[in-house]
Amino acid sequence: MRPNPLLPAFAALVIAGCGGPNDPAATASTETPAPAAKPAESPKPAESATPAGPFAARLDCVRKSGGVVLIGHRGGPTRDYPENAIETFARTYEAGTKVLEIDIAATKDRQLVLMHDDDLDRTTTGTGLVADHTLADIQSLKLETGTKLTNFSPPTLAAALDWAVKSGAILELDKKRSAPFASVISAIRAAKAENNVILITYTDDQAIEVHKSNPDLVITATIDSVARLDRLLAGGVKPDNLIAWTGVERPQPGLWQELSARGIESAFGTTGPRGTSLDTLYWEDREGSEFNALVDDGLAILVTGLTDKTGRQLAGPRQKSAACGL
């Protein structure tokens, strides 16, 4: 449902996927959460969510049309809906955001669950490290939003993938160090979710290795220059299933345009700690035109913690993406 050229690639990916240490749920998906239209315990996929062709081809369509795909950071949590919960994914999806970034960790008994932190303390009713608890332990817990205790429990990756296949959603998979690529990919294959995932890679070597062994999967790789892209291509990565992750620190329109000319979609994040993220800064004047400028400058994929508000701001480009099946 995974940078500043002056920063190491891995550090920038951590910032993008993790926000910051003072970030209770990154920023809420919307400042005033929409009330649930139906019981959240039984999320139902939208009937109009049927994918229009292979995911990679739909991304190409978005890039060529000048549209933009929004990715809901940690699934698009709000004050009422916690991060990394299927109920949250359903709410965000039904509000119009079809791609959701999620976090994957391994339990003591090597099962894959959705959890951002190494420990359970911030987002659940449990305490201690995820790696010290079994799947049964973790599924007995309830998820918290930072302001509210919910009745939702941490889901498995398998359950999230099954939901994505049934709904037509796309999950960007940000695996933690405890979760091996091989296990994550096995879960994708078991769910037949190859057309419903983006797999984040964190180093050039990982991107090359994962792509060579799984050329049908769409991956992201950190690309902070055209030279970096050339190194990946020389290593065997094909552009068709490649998304360029370009960080969260500053927009790079020149790079986005060069990559687009070479058939590569660029992704950029406005997520981060509440006080300093671009999500926050761009909305300080309540106007949000900076998001439109990102799309005008060639950005095809935007990771945001404010999916509802930013989605309304980008209604025009998102109509073009909807015509592409995203």
C-alpha positions in Angstrom: 0.0 0.0 0.0 7.3 2.6 0.7 15.6 13.1 -1.1 17.5 15.9 -0.7 20.6 15.2 -2.7 22.5 16.4 0.3 21.1 13.6 2.5 21.8 9.9 2.3 19.2 8.1 0.3 18.2 5.8 3.1 17.8 8.6 5.6 15.5 10.5 3.2 13.4 7.4 2.8 13.1 7.0 6.5 11.9 10.6 6.8 9.4 10.1 4.1 8.0 6.9 5.5 8.2 7.8 9.1 7.5 11.5 9.6 9.5 12.4 12.7 9.8 11.6 16.3 7.2 14.1 17.4 4.8 12.9 14.8 1.8 11.2 16.4 0.2 10.2 13.1 2.2 12.4 10.8 -0.5 15.0 10.2 -4.2 14.0 10.2 -5.6 13.1 6.8 -8.1 15.8 7.2 -8.5 18.6 9.8 -12.1 17.7 10.3 -12.6 14.0 9.8 -15.7 13.1 7.8 -18.2 11.0 9.8 -18.4 7.4 8.9 -21.2 6.7 6.5 -21.4 3.1 7.4 -20.0 0.8 10.2 -16.3 0.9 9.9 -16.0 -2.7 11.1 -17.4 -3.9 7.7 -15.7 -1.7 5.0 -17.0 -2.4 1.5 -15.1 -1.6 -1.6 -16.4 1.0 -4.0 -18.1 -0.6 -7.1 -16.3 1.8 -9.4 -12.8 0.7 -8.3 -12.2 -1.8 -11.1 -8.6 -1.3 -12.3 -8.3 0.0 -15.9 -5.4 -2.2 -17.1 -2.0 -3.0 -15.6 -0.9 -0.7 -12.8 2.3 0.4 -14.6 0.4 1.3 -17.7 -2.0 3.4 -15.6 1.0 5.3 -14.2 2.2 6.0 -17.6 -1.2 7.4 -18.5 -1.1 9.7 -15.5 2.4 11.0 -16.4 1.5 11.7 -20.0 -1.8 13.3 -19.1 -0.4 15.7 -16.6 -2.4 14.2 -13.8 -1.3 13.3 -10.3 -1.8 10.3 -8.0 -2.1 11.0 -4.3 -0.7 8.4 -1.8 -2.2 8.5 1.7 0.7 8.4 4.2 0.2 5.5 6.6 -3.2 4.9 5.1 -4.6 8.4 5.7 -5.2 8.4 9.5 -7.6 11.0 11.1 -8.5 11.8 14.6 -11.1 8.9 14.5 -9.2 6.5 12.3 -5.7 5.2 13.2 -2.8 4.6 11.0 -2.2 1.2 9.3 -5.7 -0.1 9.8 -7.9 -1.6 7.1 -10.9 0.5 8.4 -8.8 3.6 7.8 -7.8 2.5 4.3 -11.5 2.0 3.5 -12.4 5.5 4.7 -9.5 7.1 2.7 -10.3 5.1 -0.4 -14.0 6.0 -0.3 -13.0 9.6 0.1 -11.2 9.4 -3.2 -7.5 8.4 -2.5 -6.8 5.1 -4.2 -3.2 4.6 -3.2 -2.2 4.1 0.4 1.2 3.8 2.0 1.5 1.2 4.7 4.2 -0.1 7.1 5.1 -3.8 7.5 6.9 -5.4 10.5 7.5 -9.0 11.6 6.3 -10.5 14.8 8.1 -12.8 17.2 6.7 -15.8 15.2 7.7 -14.2 11.9 4.3 -13.1 10.8 3.8 -9.9 8.9 1.7 -7.2 10.5 1.1 -3.5 9.8 3.0 -1.4 12.3 5.1 1.6 11.8 7.2 1.7 15.0 9.5 -0.9 16.4 7.4 -0.9 19.5 3.7 -1.0 20.2 3.5 1.9 22.7 2.5 4.8 20.5 -0.2 3.3 18.3 -1.7 0.5 20.3 -2.9 -0.5 23.8 0.2 -2.7 24.0 3.8 -2.1 25.1 7.2 -3.3 24.2 8.8 -4.3 20.9 6.8 -5.8 18.0 9.5 -8.4 17.6 8.9 -9.6 21.2 5.2 -10.4 20.6 3.4 -13.1 18.6 0.8 -12.4 16.0 -1.9 -13.5 18.5 -0.6 -11.0 21.1 -0.7 -8.2 18.6 -4.1 -9.0 17.2 -5.5 -8.9 20.7 -4.6 -5.2 21.0 -6.6 -2.1 19.9 -5.3 0.8 17.8 -5.1 4.4 19.0 -5.1 7.6 17.0 -3.3 9.8 19.5 -6.5 11.3 20.7 -8.9 8.3 20.6 -9.0 4.6 21.4 -10.6 2.6 18.6 -12.1 -0.8 18.3 -9.7 -1.7 15.4 -6.9 -4.2 15.8 -3.6 -4.3 13.9 -4.1 -6.2 10.6 -1.8 -8.7 8.9 -0.2 -7.8 5.6 -2.2 -10.7 4.1 -5.5 -9.2 5.2 -4.5 -5.7 3.8 -3.5 -7.3 0.4 -6.8 -9.2 0.2 -8.6 -5.9 0.9 -6.6 -4.1 -1.8 -7.4 -6.8 -4.4 -11.1 -6.8 -3.7 -11.4 -3.0 -3.6 -9.0 -2.1 -6.5 -6.8 0.0 -4.2 -3.0 0.2 -4.5 -0.8 -0.3 -1.4 2.7 1.2 -1.3 4.6 -1.2 0.9 7.2 0.3 3.3 8.8 -2.7 4.9 10.7 -2.3 8.1 14.1 -4.0 8.7 12.4 -6.9 10.6 10.4 -7.8 7.5 12.4 -9.6 4.8 11.7 -8.8 1.2 11.2 -12.5 0.4 8.4 -12.8 2.9 6.7 -9.6 1.7 6.9 -10.7 -1.9 5.6 -14.2 -1.0 2.6 -12.5 0.6 2.0 -10.5 -2.6 2.1 -13.6 -4.7 -0.2 -15.5 -2.4 -2.8 -12.7 -2.5 -2.4 -12.3 -6.3 -1.8 -8.7 -5.6 0.9 -8.0 -8.1 -1.3 -5.4 -9.8 -2.1 -3.7 -6.4 1.2 -2.9 -4.9 4.2 -0.6 -5.1 7.3 -2.0 -3.4 9.6 0.5 -1.8 13.3 -0.3 -2.1 15.9 1.6 0.0 19.3 1.2 -1.8 20.4 0.9 -5.4 21.5 -2.7 -4.8 18.1 -3.6 -3.4 16.3 -2.0 -6.3 18.4 -3.9 -8.8 18.0 -7.2 -6.9 14.3 -6.9 -6.3 13.6 -5.8 -9.9 15.7 -8.6 -11.4 13.9 -11.3 -9.5 10.5 -9.7 -9.7 10.3 -7.7 -12.9 6.5 -7.6 -12.9 6.3 -5.6 -9.7 6.3 -1.8 -9.6 9.1 -0.6 -7.3 10.3 2.8 -6.1 14.0 3.6 -5.9 15.7 6.7 -4.6 16.7 8.8 -7.6 18.2 12.2 -6.9 19.8 12.8 -10.2 19.7 11.5 -13.8 23.1 9.9 -13.1 21.5 7.9 -10.3 18.9 6.7 -12.8 21.5 5.7 -15.2 23.3 3.6 -12.6 20.0 1.7 -11.9 19.4 1.2 -15.6 22.9 -0.1 -16.1 22.2 -2.6 -13.3 19.3 -4.0 -15.2 16.3 -2.1 -13.8 13.8 -1.4 -16.5 12.0 1.9 -16.6 8.5 0.5 -17.2 8.0 -0.6 -13.6 10.1 2.0 -11.9 9.0 5.0 -9.8 11.6 7.6 -8.9 11.4 8.6 -5.2 12.7 12.2 -4.9 12.4 12.8 -1.2 10.5 15.2 1.1 13.0 18.1 1.5 12.6 20.3 -1.6 10.8 20.0 -5.0 13.0 19.2 -8.0 11.1 20.2 -11.1 14.1 20.0 -13.4 14.7 16.4 -12.3 11.0 15.5 -12.6 10.9 16.8 -16.1 14.0 15.0 -17.2 12.8 11.7 -15.7 9.4 12.2 -17.3 11.1 12.6 -20.7 12.7 9.2 -20.1 9.4 7.5 -19.2 9.8 7.6 -15.4 7.2 8.9 -12.9 8.5 10.9 -10.1 7.2 10.7 -6.5 7.7 13.4 -3.8 6.4 13.6 -0.2 5.0 16.6 1.6 4.9 14.6 4.9 7.0 15.0 8.0 6.8 16.4 11.5 3.7 18.5 11.9 5.6 21.8 12.5 8.0 21.6 9.6 6.4 19.4 6.9 5.5 20.9 3.6 1.9 19.6 4.2 1.9 22.1 7.1 3.8 24.9 5.4 1.8 24.8 2.2 -1.5 25.1 4.1 -0.4 27.9 6.4 -2.2 30.5 4.3 -5.2 28.2 3.7 -4.7 28.5 0.0 -2.6 25.4 -1.1 -1.6 26.6 -4.5 1.9 25.2 -3.9 0.4 21.7 -4.4 -0.8 22.7 -7.9 2.7 24.1 -8.6 4.2 20.7 -7.9 2.0 19.0 -10.5 2.6 21.9 -13.0 6.3 21.2 -12.5 6.0 17.6 -13.6 5.3 15.7 -10.4 3.1 12.6 -11.0 2.9 11.1 -7.5 2.4 13.0 -4.3 2.7 11.4 -0.8 0.7 13.4 1.7 -0.7 13.2 5.2 -3.6 15.4 4.2 -5.4 13.4 1.6 -8.8 14.9 1.8 -7.8 18.6 1.8 -5.0 18.2 -0.7 -7.2 16.0 -2.9 -9.8 18.8 -3.1 -7.0 21.3 -4.0 -5.8 19.0 -6.8 -9.3 18.1 -8.2 -8.4 19.0 -11.7 -5.2 16.9 -12.1 -6.9 14.1 -10.2 -9.7 14.0 -12.7 -7.0 13.2 -15.3 -5.7 10.4 -13.1 -9.2 9.0 -12.6 -9.5 8.8 -16.4 -6.4 6.6 -16.3 -7.9 4.3 -13.7 -6.2 6.0 -10.7 
